[in-house]
């Protein structure tokens, strides 16, 4: 996800308001920001506020992370970061660090 900063200008024409926007700059997320947001997603999906993620975190480290929950998790991550993973990317992710790298490549 990128944060986009806009300069917004509004003016009125006969019967309606017109908004003009000028893109000023794009600010990409840092790896730390991705981890913070991803941690929130994991905590929500697994209903466990004690989850703390690291690059090495795998499904073996989180109770209830089975194949069915993995599908839910991927969907929630895609929604949260406005990204889309290919099947090849999903099957190639061996840990959370690889997921973060995939997210960063798309934001």
Order of alpha helices (4+ residues) and beta strands (2+ residues): beta-beta-alpha-alpha-alpha-alpha
